[in-house]
Amino acid sequence: MPMSHALRASGIPLFEAVPWGTSLALFYETEQDLTDTCAGYFAAGLQAQEMCVWVLPESAMIEAARHALQDAVPDLARHEAAGRIEFLSHDGMAVRSAAFDAARVIERWHHRLKCGRERGYEGLRVSAYGWSATGEWQEYYAFQQELIAALSGQPILSLGNYDLGASRAVEVLDVVRLHHLTVARRRGDWQFMETPELKQANARIQRLNDALAIMSAPFPGQELLTERERGVLAQMVTGASSKEIARELGVSPRTVDFHRANILQKLGARNTADAIRTVLSTE
C-alpha cells in the first residue's frame, strides 16, 4: 500500500513536520518531561489517524502517561478502547531477556504496522524507552542501528527516550549520531541537539537560501540562463567550488565547469568574481 502524507506532524515543538521513517530521540530529566513530550507526540499521531504504541520504562508510569495524554486528547478512552493506542512497559513486557534481538523487534513493529494498515490507519507511531548505563551500550547501539535501518522508508515514526541523568557523555554523543533528530527536555526547557554534519548541512541550506533570495531580484542577463545554470550560479554566489556544486547537484565537476563557462559567457563576465558582482550589483 503506498504511503500517504509523507510529512507527519511530530507534536514536538522543535521538530515540527518529519517524514515517515524518521527516528527521533528525547533526553529527559524528569518523569514529567518524558510524559509531557510523549503526550504531544501521540496526540499528533492520534489526530493524524495513526496507530500508536507507547512503551514506558516501568508499569508504574502508565497511569501518569495516560493522564498526561488525556489532557491533550479528551476522548482518549475511546481511542484506547478502539485499540488505536496501547500503553506498555518494559517490565510488563519482560523484554530484557531479548532486549537486543533486532529481528524479533523489527518483526513485532512490522506486524503491528500491517494490522494497523489493514484497519485503515495511516501508519504506526511508537515511543520506546532506550537503555543506557547498563554496561551493554555497544550491543544496544548496534541493535538500534539495525532497527533504525530496517524501519527507514516505512510508514513508521519512532521516538527513543533516554534518561539524561543515567546517560554517560559517550552515550549522549552516540544517540545524537544514531537518530535522525534529537532533542533534550530539562524541567520543561527544550534544547535541540545536532551533529556537526547536520550543522554543516543546515549551514549549506541557509547559504543556498540566501543566494536564491539574492537571485530573485533581476540582474543583467538573467533571462539568458537555463534553470540548471541559475542553480549553479546560486551555488557560485555561496562561494562553493565546482566539486562542492557537483556533489550538491549530483553531477560531475566537469559538467559544473561546463555550466560555469556558459554562465560567464551569457553574463559577459570575465571570471566567477565578475559574475557574482553582476548578480549582487542589482538590489
NORMO-V898824 format. One record per residue. N is the residue number from 1. SS is DSSP state (alpha for helix, beta for strand, coil for the rest). PHI is phi as a letter, one per 30 degrees, with the letter a starting at -180 (none if undefined). Layout:
n:N ss:SS phi:PHI
n:N ss:SS phi:PHI
//
This chain:
n:1 ss:coil phi:none
n:2 ss:coil phi:d
n:3 ss:coil phi:d
n:4 ss:coil phi:c
n:5 ss:coil phi:h
n:6 ss:coil phi:e
n:7 ss:beta phi:c
n:8 ss:beta phi:c
n:9 ss:beta phi:d
n:10 ss:coil phi:d
n:11 ss:coil phi:i
n:12 ss:coil phi:c
n:13 ss:coil phi:e
n:14 ss:coil phi:d
n:15 ss:coil phi:c
n:16 ss:coil phi:h
n:17 ss:beta phi:c
n:18 ss:beta phi:b
n:19 ss:beta phi:d
n:20 ss:coil phi:e
n:21 ss:coil phi:i
n:22 ss:coil phi:d
n:23 ss:beta phi:c
n:24 ss:beta phi:c
n:25 ss:beta phi:b
n:26 ss:beta phi:b
n:27 ss:beta phi:c
n:28 ss:beta phi:b
n:29 ss:coil phi:c
n:30 ss:coil phi:b
n:31 ss:alpha phi:d
n:32 ss:alpha phi:d
n:33 ss:alpha phi:e
n:34 ss:alpha phi:d
n:35 ss:alpha phi:d
n:36 ss:alpha phi:d
n:37 ss:alpha phi:d
n:38 ss:alpha phi:d
n:39 ss:alpha phi:d
n:40 ss:alpha phi:d
n:41 ss:alpha phi:d
n:42 ss:alpha phi:d
n:43 ss:alpha phi:d
n:44 ss:alpha phi:d
n:45 ss:alpha phi:d
n:46 ss:alpha phi:d
n:47 ss:alpha phi:d
n:48 ss:coil phi:c
n:49 ss:coil phi:i
n:50 ss:coil phi:c
n:51 ss:beta phi:d
n:52 ss:beta phi:b
n:53 ss:beta phi:b
n:54 ss:beta phi:c
n:55 ss:beta phi:c
n:56 ss:beta phi:c
n:57 ss:coil phi:e
n:58 ss:coil phi:b
n:59 ss:alpha phi:d
n:60 ss:alpha phi:d
n:61 ss:alpha phi:c
n:62 ss:alpha phi:d
n:63 ss:alpha phi:d
n:64 ss:alpha phi:d
n:65 ss:alpha phi:d
n:66 ss:alpha phi:d
n:67 ss:alpha phi:d
n:68 ss:alpha phi:d
n:69 ss:alpha phi:d
n:70 ss:alpha phi:d
n:71 ss:alpha phi:d
n:72 ss:alpha phi:c
n:73 ss:coil phi:b
n:74 ss:coil phi:e
n:75 ss:coil phi:c
n:76 ss:alpha phi:e
n:77 ss:alpha phi:e
n:78 ss:alpha phi:d
n:79 ss:alpha phi:d
n:80 ss:alpha phi:d
n:81 ss:alpha phi:d
n:82 ss:coil phi:d
n:83 ss:coil phi:i
n:84 ss:coil phi:d
n:85 ss:beta phi:b
n:86 ss:beta phi:b
n:87 ss:beta phi:c
n:88 ss:beta phi:b
n:89 ss:beta phi:b
n:90 ss:alpha phi:d
n:91 ss:alpha phi:d
n:92 ss:alpha phi:d
n:93 ss:alpha phi:d
n:94 ss:coil phi:h
n:95 ss:coil phi:c
n:96 ss:alpha phi:d
n:97 ss:alpha phi:d
n:98 ss:alpha phi:b
n:99 ss:coil phi:e
n:100 ss:coil phi:c
n:101 ss:coil phi:d
n:102 ss:alpha phi:d
n:103 ss:alpha phi:e
n:104 ss:alpha phi:d
n:105 ss:alpha phi:d
n:106 ss:alpha phi:e
n:107 ss:alpha phi:d
n:108 ss:alpha phi:d
n:109 ss:alpha phi:d
n:110 ss:alpha phi:d
n:111 ss:alpha phi:d
n:112 ss:alpha phi:d
n:113 ss:alpha phi:d
n:114 ss:alpha phi:d
n:115 ss:alpha phi:d
n:116 ss:alpha phi:d
n:117 ss:alpha phi:d
n:118 ss:alpha phi:d
n:119 ss:coil phi:c
n:120 ss:coil phi:j
n:121 ss:coil phi:d
n:122 ss:coil phi:d
n:123 ss:coil phi:l
n:124 ss:beta phi:b
n:125 ss:beta phi:b
n:126 ss:beta phi:b
n:127 ss:beta phi:b
n:128 ss:beta phi:b
n:129 ss:beta phi:d
n:130 ss:coil phi:c
n:131 ss:coil phi:d
n:132 ss:coil phi:a
n:133 ss:coil phi:h
n:134 ss:coil phi:c
n:135 ss:coil phi:i
n:136 ss:coil phi:b
n:137 ss:alpha phi:d
n:138 ss:alpha phi:d
n:139 ss:alpha phi:d
n:140 ss:alpha phi:d
n:141 ss:alpha phi:d
n:142 ss:alpha phi:d
n:143 ss:alpha phi:d
n:144 ss:alpha phi:d
n:145 ss:alpha phi:e
n:146 ss:alpha phi:d
n:147 ss:alpha phi:d
n:148 ss:alpha phi:d
n:149 ss:alpha phi:d
n:150 ss:alpha phi:d
n:151 ss:alpha phi:d
n:152 ss:coil phi:d
n:153 ss:coil phi:i
n:154 ss:coil phi:c
n:155 ss:coil phi:d
n:156 ss:beta phi:b
n:157 ss:beta phi:c
n:158 ss:beta phi:b
n:159 ss:beta phi:b
n:160 ss:beta phi:d
n:161 ss:beta phi:c
n:162 ss:beta phi:b
n:163 ss:beta phi:d
n:164 ss:alpha phi:d
n:165 ss:alpha phi:d
n:166 ss:alpha phi:c
n:167 ss:coil phi:c
n:168 ss:coil phi:d
n:169 ss:alpha phi:e
n:170 ss:alpha phi:d
n:171 ss:alpha phi:d
n:172 ss:alpha phi:e
n:173 ss:alpha phi:d
n:174 ss:alpha phi:d
n:175 ss:alpha phi:d
n:176 ss:alpha phi:d
n:177 ss:alpha phi:d
n:178 ss:alpha phi:d
n:179 ss:coil phi:c
n:180 ss:coil phi:d
n:181 ss:beta phi:b
n:182 ss:beta phi:b
n:183 ss:beta phi:b
n:184 ss:beta phi:c
n:185 ss:beta phi:b
n:186 ss:beta phi:b
n:187 ss:coil phi:h
n:188 ss:coil phi:j
n:189 ss:beta phi:d
n:190 ss:beta phi:c
n:191 ss:beta phi:b
n:192 ss:beta phi:d
n:193 ss:beta phi:c
n:194 ss:coil phi:b
n:195 ss:coil phi:d
n:196 ss:alpha phi:e
n:197 ss:alpha phi:d
n:198 ss:alpha phi:d
n:199 ss:alpha phi:d
n:200 ss:alpha phi:d
n:201 ss:alpha phi:d
n:202 ss:alpha phi:d
n:203 ss:alpha phi:d
n:204 ss:alpha phi:d
n:205 ss:alpha phi:d
n:206 ss:alpha phi:d
n:207 ss:alpha phi:d
n:208 ss:alpha phi:d
n:209 ss:alpha phi:d
n:210 ss:alpha phi:d
n:211 ss:alpha phi:d
n:212 ss:alpha phi:d
n:213 ss:alpha phi:d
n:214 ss:alpha phi:d
n:215 ss:alpha phi:d
n:216 ss:coil phi:d
n:217 ss:coil phi:d
n:218 ss:coil phi:d
n:219 ss:coil phi:b
n:220 ss:coil phi:e
n:221 ss:coil phi:i
n:222 ss:alpha phi:e
n:223 ss:alpha phi:d
n:224 ss:alpha phi:d
n:225 ss:coil phi:d
n:226 ss:coil phi:d
n:227 ss:alpha phi:d
n:228 ss:alpha phi:d
n:229 ss:alpha phi:d
n:230 ss:alpha phi:d
n:231 ss:alpha phi:d
n:232 ss:alpha phi:d
n:233 ss:alpha phi:d
n:234 ss:alpha phi:e
n:235 ss:alpha phi:d
n:236 ss:alpha phi:d
n:237 ss:alpha phi:d
n:238 ss:coil phi:d
n:239 ss:coil phi:j
n:240 ss:coil phi:d
n:241 ss:coil phi:d
n:242 ss:alpha phi:e
n:243 ss:alpha phi:d
n:244 ss:alpha phi:d
n:245 ss:alpha phi:d
n:246 ss:alpha phi:d
n:247 ss:alpha phi:d
n:248 ss:alpha phi:d
n:249 ss:alpha phi:c
n:250 ss:coil phi:i
n:251 ss:coil phi:b
n:252 ss:coil phi:d
n:253 ss:alpha phi:e
n:254 ss:alpha phi:d
n:255 ss:alpha phi:d
n:256 ss:alpha phi:d
n:257 ss:alpha phi:d
n:258 ss:alpha phi:d
n:259 ss:alpha phi:d
n:260 ss:alpha phi:d
n:261 ss:alpha phi:d
n:262 ss:alpha phi:d
n:263 ss:alpha phi:d
n:264 ss:alpha phi:d
n:265 ss:alpha phi:d
n:266 ss:alpha phi:d
n:267 ss:alpha phi:d
n:268 ss:coil phi:i
n:269 ss:coil phi:c
n:270 ss:coil phi:d
n:271 ss:coil phi:a
n:272 ss:alpha phi:d
n:273 ss:alpha phi:e
n:274 ss:alpha phi:d
n:275 ss:alpha phi:d
n:276 ss:alpha phi:d
n:277 ss:alpha phi:d
n:278 ss:alpha phi:d
n:279 ss:alpha phi:d
n:280 ss:alpha phi:d
n:281 ss:coil phi:d
n:282 ss:coil phi:c
n:283 ss:coil phi:c
//
